[in-house]
């Protein structure tokens, strides 16, 4: 048994699994008849690092970038928030122009991988996830008919995915951990979903949160750390994953001031138990409805 988190392509089909040594026959270039056709049917899920690169590229805050260039969606049945690139009414990426992609050097992870899907899988009982690849074939794409052949490792090197993969890794692992815990933890309350959205995507709002007096009075961090969180987006993004691990799963990755953890745990015992009982009741009701319909 295993849990998986699909990035950047999700499908109900079971694809053929590939590895870095597998051969890929594909080439995209300006002379091909379908050039930029995939950008005219864009369905691009963004990672936290994608947002950092894109918002810096166009000179906007993450808050404004999210408002102007993305649309929200539910990543799972429990409502975990994700964001996709906004398109026009015909489905064309807003970063497309007559020359092609206007943000090509900072294009998202999904764009870099195409036509490959990237799947991280966490086997039950394992602490390390496994990465697999699969080929995405779309009818409009003629790149598969080109003669160029190379390994998947060579293709990904050419697409400069390594830095993106490294920056995305801990966040993807957080998703895998959540999936592997199953429904017994209960459906997240709205406040939890909002916290996830802020820590994952809206760095300006998260920065104000971690620099607040309330946060400083709760967590025992030195001045140097706070300076880095104030100045460096990547440091803040990585800190956000650590904070979510602590807030959602009780992993004490960020030191707290004396007595804070014990006080919070005591205060939340009743809330956690109430949520657990509510989830049990919900699942029982669903089962009763199934038998009632039968």
Buried (B, 14 or more C-beta within 10 A) or exposed (E): EBBBBBBBBEEEEEBEEBEEEBEBEBBBEEEBEBBBBBBBEBBBBBBBBBBBBBBEBBEBBBBEBBEEBBEEEEBEEEEBBBBBBBBEEEEBBBBBEEEEBBBEEBBBBBBBBBBBBBBBBBEEEEEEBBBBBBBBEEEEBBBBEEEEEBBBBBBBEEBEBEEBBEBBBBBBBBBBBBBBEEEEBBBBEEEBBBBBBBBBBBBBBBBEBBEEEEBEEBBEBEEEBBEBBEEEBEBBBBBBBBBBBBBBEEEEEBEBEEEBBEEEEEEEEEEEEEBEEEBEEEEEEEEEEEEEEE
